[in-house]
């Protein structure tokens, strides 16, 4: 039976942990307040920014999934989450744990392309915003840690408790159509599925883009949702002058070629399931 540590065990981490546990794995979830972690996940209360709180970690993990998130949108918070926290954890485990596999969860926000270009794992990732810069710093830390590390760049995550776009459409929000603003997304269940898949691969690549099969313009997705919700289509608008936004289309070919098959291959399947469940009004755990 394997043993996995999920550091930053929130919504996606719980979904991953339950998949692993169902196959007989021993899974530990690390978070500041782990009381909400369901059985059979093992709980470990720690703050990754406080090295002393990590001292009691078991020393026989085979796999580490670093899945933390910043607690606010600031440079300091992103540094704490993706750089300092990772450094603290790796320092704690150094010499105690012989990891067979480590996955560092990042974001497609590291790409700074603005003209709807297609990007993949070979494309330049030189972010202009602090959020992407700190994620890139964390990626490099993970890949340089000496073990078998893989970075996974998720697109925008949606799913149970993550229905912000639906709520925006219901509120009558507009969308950018001039130029088209491409969106890249992945359902929460596919996030867990991708991580589970990569943990099982014999020789994963060092980097994967994890997005569904269909990057789509913002107005197309919001218009599709409006039609199914029975509300007016969103008003189309031009991009705000002087406010360049990341605008790219992410290609998932490497992930597909590795053997992964999506539960929700496009926004249509994923949002239809979310609409039918009505589970878009609460926040993630």
Secondary structure, DSSP 8 states (H G I E B T S, - for coil): --EEEEES-SHHHHHHHHHHHHTT-EEEEEETTGGG--TTSEEEE--TT-GGGGTT--S--SEEEE----SSSSHHHHHIIIIIHHHHHHHHHTTT---SEEEEEEEGGG----S-EEE-TTS-----SHHHHHHHHHHHHHHTSSS-EEEEEE-EEEBTTB-HHHHHHHTT--EEEETB-EE-EEEHHHHHHHHHHHHH-SS--SEEEE--S--EEHHHHHHHHHHHHTS----EEE--TT-----EEE--HHHHHTT---SS-SHHHHHHHHHHHTTTSS---
